[in-house]
Amino acid sequence: MRLSRLLLLLLLPACAHYSTSAGIAGGVRSIAIPVAQNNTPEAGIAEALTEKLSRAFTADGRLQVVDEVSADASLRLRLTAVEDRPFTYTAAEETQQYRFKLNLDAKLLKNPDGSPVLEAKGLTGWGTYDAGLSDAEGREEAVGAALDMVVVELVDRATSGW
């Protein structure tokens, strides 16, 4: 009886430490998200993407969002293209809806050596809006939907190795 208690006491400390925050590949537990590089004529979109992404990672909770000096890795984003194109037409061949589309490349680089942890090229997000609406009513919502689409994809890819 004494021996079994002794073994139990010896085994308990081995099980005592358990963490659900194992990080992603390479032991990444914290991430910096500098403002995206914008290679498009769309003003303000890089800042909007960066803000939405920071909020999404914070809400997800698996990676802590910190400054670049403190981070295990940095997420580098580059917006490569945006476009508005007719999407649906009326019977009279008039544009009924437009589709706003954006493309971006992303790299998650480990600090301080810059070795790649994750790379995603050509990510696409899109949203549609009615041709008859003003930009504030329609297009801005479509831009937001496109950003939300790529944000979900980036968070999923960055945390999928768990």
C-alpha positions in Angstrom: 0.0 0.0 0.0 2.8 2.4 0.9 4.6 1.7 -2.4 1.5 2.5 -4.5 1.0 5.8 -2.6 4.7 6.6 -3.2 4.4 5.8 -6.9 1.2 8.0 -7.1 3.0 10.9 -5.5 5.9 10.6 -7.9 3.7 10.5 -10.9 1.4 13.4 -10.0 4.0 16.1 -10.7 4.6 14.7 -14.2 0.9 15.3 -15.0 0.6 18.6 -13.3 1.9 20.9 -16.1 -0.4 21.0 -19.1 -0.8 23.9 -21.5 -3.4 24.4 -24.3 -1.4 27.2 -25.8 1.2 25.1 -27.6 1.7 27.6 -30.4 2.0 26.8 -34.0 4.9 25.3 -35.9 8.2 26.4 -34.6 6.8 27.3 -31.2 5.1 30.5 -32.3 2.9 31.8 -29.5 2.8 35.5 -30.3 2.4 37.4 -33.5 3.1 40.9 -34.7 0.9 42.3 -37.5 2.6 45.4 -39.1 0.5 47.5 -41.5 0.0 45.7 -44.8 2.0 46.9 -47.8 -0.5 48.3 -50.3 0.4 47.9 -54.0 -3.1 49.0 -55.0 -4.7 52.4 -55.6 -7.3 51.7 -52.9 -6.8 54.2 -50.0 -7.1 53.0 -46.5 -7.5 49.3 -47.3 -4.2 48.2 -45.9 -5.0 49.8 -42.5 -8.5 48.3 -42.5 -7.0 44.8 -43.2 -4.4 45.1 -40.5 -7.0 46.3 -37.9 -9.5 43.5 -38.8 -6.7 40.9 -38.6 -5.4 42.1 -35.3 -9.0 42.0 -33.8 -9.6 38.5 -35.3 -6.4 37.0 -33.8 -7.1 38.6 -30.5 -10.7 37.2 -30.5 -9.4 33.8 -31.5 -7.0 33.8 -28.6 -4.6 31.1 -29.8 -1.9 33.6 -30.7 -1.2 36.7 -28.7 -0.9 39.9 -30.8 2.1 41.9 -29.6 4.6 44.4 -31.0 7.3 43.3 -33.4 10.1 43.4 -30.8 8.3 41.0 -28.5 6.7 38.7 -31.1 7.8 35.2 -31.9 6.8 35.8 -35.5 5.6 38.7 -37.8 2.8 38.4 -40.3 3.8 40.3 -43.5 0.9 41.2 -45.8 1.0 42.7 -49.3 -2.2 43.7 -51.1 -1.5 43.0 -54.8 -4.8 43.9 -56.6 -8.3 45.2 -56.2 -11.0 45.4 -58.8 -14.6 46.3 -59.3 -16.3 44.3 -62.1 -19.9 43.9 -63.2 -21.3 40.7 -61.6 -24.9 40.4 -62.5 -27.0 42.0 -65.2 -30.7 42.8 -65.8 -32.6 41.4 -68.8 -31.8 44.7 -70.6 -28.0 43.9 -70.2 -27.5 46.7 -67.6 -25.2 46.0 -64.6 -27.3 45.1 -61.6 -24.5 44.2 -59.2 -20.8 44.7 -59.0 -18.2 42.4 -57.4 -15.4 44.0 -55.4 -12.4 41.6 -55.3 -9.0 41.9 -53.6 -5.9 39.8 -53.8 -3.0 39.5 -51.3 0.1 37.6 -50.3 1.0 36.8 -46.7 4.1 35.4 -45.0 4.5 34.5 -41.4 8.1 34.9 -40.6 9.8 33.7 -37.4 11.7 36.4 -35.4 14.5 37.2 -35.3 15.9 35.2 -38.2 13.0 35.7 -40.7 12.6 32.0 -41.5 9.2 31.3 -43.1 6.6 29.5 -40.9 3.7 30.0 -43.3 3.3 31.5 -46.8 0.1 32.1 -48.7 0.1 33.7 -52.1 -2.9 34.9 -54.1 -5.5 34.9 -51.3 -8.7 36.3 -52.6 -11.7 37.9 -50.9 -14.8 39.4 -52.5 -18.1 41.0 -51.8 -21.0 42.2 -54.1 -22.9 45.4 -54.1 -25.9 46.8 -56.0 -25.0 49.1 -58.8 -27.7 51.6 -57.8 -26.3 52.2 -54.3 -23.8 54.9 -53.3 -20.3 53.8 -52.4 -21.1 54.4 -48.7 -24.1 52.1 -48.9 -22.9 49.4 -51.1 -19.2 49.3 -52.0 -17.9 49.9 -48.5 -19.9 46.9 -47.3 -18.5 44.8 -50.2 -14.9 45.9 -49.3 -15.6 44.9 -45.7 -16.9 41.5 -46.8 -13.8 40.9 -48.9 -11.6 41.8 -46.0 -13.5 39.6 -43.6 -13.1 36.7 -46.1 -9.3 36.9 -46.2 -9.1 37.5 -42.5 -10.9 34.3 -41.7 -8.7 32.4 -44.2 -5.5 33.9 -42.6 -6.5 33.1 -39.0 -7.5 29.5 -40.1 -4.2 28.9 -41.9 -2.1 30.4 -39.1 -3.7 28.3 -36.4 -4.5 25.1 -38.3 -1.4 23.2 -37.2 -2.9 22.6 -33.8 
